[in-house]
């Protein structure tokens, strides 16, 4: 294998923005198959990626498994476990979008199946390569904040209308904002500070249509003593800071969202020199109140995920994300729903 032949399952926001552009731009991959049953999405994919085969069903893609190496699953959460199972049984490496699965038992089973078949399995926790998160990680790793006492992380927006039917499904089917954004925020907290236990949680549903949670708050206590406070809200007319990290010697705060998703939506290619570069006006602040100084935001690195995936498949290096990490985050989500 010199070029990784790839099929993308699903061409909604995930497949269209977070996967296909990066696979197509990486010379280590070929984008061979896209699965979508939506006629408009099919037409768009055929224009953007001439020569790529667009098929309506997963079965159509699996029928071509002998001509593929990698399955990227970017479909509604309830389909992740069965599609990943079929892909592994077809002899393919697998990238699964978040949430990895709905039930952690399925995650454990998939990890064992991948191990038994000698296949690479990973989870697309792309927010590990957000520019602002990379900045936080650098500040923490370099000790510029001292010992971290409290980590605050938020993903908030104002979206009173559900953009996708599956987001309005019951939590047991992967619906709700905790299953949607929780895998990002919890994964970032665990990546920074290690294992944690749920201390307290609030879940609320404000839309009034009987749907799942659209406002969530989690308090975690890490084994190292750090406390993480995580907010997710789909009905926030004003957003609070994206990050606020309080240490024993300093603090860091950052507003706004990572620039990579809106850049791709606007048509920027991952190969553009300005891709992932944030304007100085949006940089975060390090220090004490009026004496705080701006800190340049690290360049966003979503392409790095697929670089690491190629290395794992071709050279046996660790996958970009250990799926056990995603199972650990899902256990916290399950514990929240059981409270």
Buried (B, 14 or more C-beta within 10 A) or exposed (E): EEBBBBBBBBBBBBBBBBBBBBBBBBEBBBBBBBBBEEEEBBEBBBEBBEEBBBBEEBEBBBEBBEEBBBBBBBBBBBBBBBBBBBBBEBEBBBBBBBBBBBEBEBBBBBBEBBEEBEBBBBBBBBBBBBBBBBBBBEBBEEEBBEEBBBBBBBBBBEBEEBEEEBBBBEBEBBBBBBBBBBBBBBBBBBBBBEEBEBEEBEBEBEBEEEBBBBBBBBBBBBEEEBBBBBBBBBBBEEBEBBBBBBBEEBBBBBBBBBBBBEBBEEEBEBEEEEBBBBEEEBBBBBBEEEEBEEBEBBBBBBBBBBBBBBBBBBEEEEBBBBBEBBBBBBBBBBEBBEE
